[in-house]
Every structure is written in structure tokens, then in C-alpha cells.
Amino acid sequence: MQQLIQNPQIIAEAHKKIIPYLHKTPLLCSESLNEMLGHNITFKMESLQKTGAFKVRGVLYHLLDLKE
């Protein structure tokens, strides 16, 4: 049951399976932080998912897999 998802085809299939259940979360960056660090850092706001958690993608994929 437990598998490592490394194959691009498997990733695409997993994406198709879970995308209807997820919010499209924004990418944010901080100009002052980027200036301080000298890098362009982007934050993916997964905490804005319906569940309020950032781990929802993997859990949802496995729950849908069990459902099948």
C-alpha cells in the first residue's frame, strides 16, 4: 500500500485525484525578508487549505486510495 511517489505519471494521477478537494492556495513573498537575506523566498500558504493543515495533500491521496 505504501509507495514512494517518484514517477511523474503517478504524480499526475495523484494530482488529478485530489485537485477537486483542494483550495488553490496563494504564493506570498516578503520584500523586506528577501532584501535582508539577498534571496527571493516564496511561501506557499498551505495553511489556508480547508483543513487548516499543510499536510492535506498526502493524507487526502491515501484516503481516496482507500476509498477505491
Beta strands, then each sheet from edge to edge (+ up, - down):
strand 1: 27-29
strand 2: 42-44
sheet 1: 1+ 2-
end
